[in-house]
C-alpha cells in the first residue's frame, strides 16, 4: 500500500510531466485538488502534504461529584431544570446547561 504522501507526490509529478487535467483523470481526483497539492508541493515540498489530525481540539468538561450531588438533590426535591441551573450558577458559580 502506498502512503498518502507518496500518492500525492506521484499525482503532482504526473501533473508536471503531462497536465493537471490528465493527472486528475488518471488518479481520479478533481483538478482543484491537483492544483492545491501542486501549490503545497511548490511552497513547502512534502511537509504540508501530510494529512492533518482531525481530532477535536477541546478538552472534555470535568464535573465534580459535589456538583452532581447538588443537582441531583435539587431535582429530587421537585425543582425544574431551569430553577436548578439558576441555583447552581448562583451558589457554585458553575456553568451548567438546562438540558
C-alpha positions in Angstrom: 0.0 0.0 0.0 1.3 3.4 -0.9 1.3 6.1 1.7 -0.9 9.2 1.1 2.1 11.5 0.8 3.7 9.2 -1.8 0.5 9.1 -3.8 0.1 12.9 -3.7 3.7 13.2 -4.8 3.0 10.9 -7.7 0.0 13.0 -8.7 1.9 16.2 -8.5 4.9 14.9 -10.6 2.5 13.4 -13.2 0.7 16.8 -13.5 4.1 18.5 -14.2 5.0 15.9 -16.8 1.6 15.8 -18.6 -1.1 18.2 -17.5 -3.3 18.9 -14.5 -6.3 17.6 -16.4 -4.5 14.3 -17.3 -3.4 13.8 -13.7 -6.9 14.4 -12.4 -8.3 11.9 -14.8 -5.6 9.2 -14.3 -5.7 9.4 -10.5 -9.4 10.1 -10.0 -9.2 13.4 -8.2 -10.6 16.8 -9.1 -8.5 19.4 -10.9 -8.8 21.8 -8.0 -7.3 19.1 -5.7 -4.3 18.7 -8.1 -3.8 22.5 -8.1 -4.0 22.6 -4.3 -1.5 19.8 -4.0 0.9 21.4 -6.6 0.8 24.7 -4.7 1.6 23.0 -1.4 4.3 21.0 -3.0 5.9 24.1 -4.5 5.7 26.1 -1.3 6.5 23.5 1.3 7.7 20.4 -0.5 6.3 17.4 1.2 5.8 18.6 4.8 2.5 20.2 4.1 1.1 17.3 2.2 0.9 15.2 5.4 -2.7 14.8 6.4 -3.7 16.9 9.4 -5.2 15.5 12.5 -9.0 15.7 12.6 -9.3 15.0 16.3 -11.2 17.6 18.3 -9.1 20.3 19.8 -11.0 20.8 23.0 -10.9 19.3 26.4 -13.8 17.5 27.9 -15.5 19.3 30.7 -14.9 17.9 34.2 -17.8 17.9 36.6 -17.1 17.4 40.3 -19.0 14.9 42.3 -20.1 17.7 44.6 -21.8 19.5 41.7 -23.5 16.2 40.5 -24.8 15.6 44.0 -26.1 19.1 44.4 -28.0 18.9 41.1 -29.5 15.5 42.0 -30.6 16.8 45.4 -32.3 19.8 43.8 -34.0 17.7 41.1 -35.2 15.1 43.6 -36.8 17.8 45.7 -39.0 18.7 42.7 -37.2 21.7 41.2 -37.3 22.1 37.5 -34.3 22.2 35.2 -34.3 26.0 34.8 -34.5 26.7 38.5 -31.9 24.1 39.3 -29.5 25.6 36.8 -30.1 29.1 38.2 -29.4 27.9 41.8 -26.2 26.0 40.8 -25.0 29.1 38.8 -25.6 31.3 41.9 -24.3 29.1 44.6 -21.5 27.2 42.9 -20.5 29.8 40.2 -20.5 26.9 37.8 -21.7 27.0 34.2 -24.4 24.4 33.8 -26.8 23.6 31.0 -30.5 23.4 31.4 -30.7 20.2 29.3 
